[in-house]
């Protein structure tokens, strides 16, 4: 669980997400573009209240962006046994490809 202060000053509590939450947000959204907002509604409490995703759509862009970033950060998977610095260096390493001649 994560606690953040939104740019508007509202307090948000974000639960740890599970596949169930994503499934629920997919079911509730009217189209695929609305799934991220439905996921916010599934995971976040704002000023102590769960809001329907239609209300999330009416929030300020700064607040919504902050909530989306917080959910994305919470869901970043890190391989076991490696530090985040090692993960960054691995992901930024140039990819080598082999070319074969016939």
Steps between C-alpha positions, in 0.01 A plus 500: 500500500624844409396842631547809283393862494354603167584838341153622601586427865270198524632193678505170313554149626588249228460129565740243359350382173422143407382344177150503647504880509600520135225254405243703694611823335475339155146389578392842628656714227275588207795469258869416513603866522328526839669197661781702669241725665292204611821351645556820699146465632571137597825574682475853638318664787496878474443697817372178657247420226491247218388681187333353192720527194263751342601736782868427433442619142385837640810553717775742403761372257775557758325283759418224250857497365638477852270209580591316179872549570461372856318189379762437231784538750331261742458239229856505366632145533864464589681170446599322819860528613586815306508856622305769319829653386599168340157480337544847351843420362369177349203667337711785361775274364519495122341195347730288290366315202673234303493498123537172320622459149366227275 
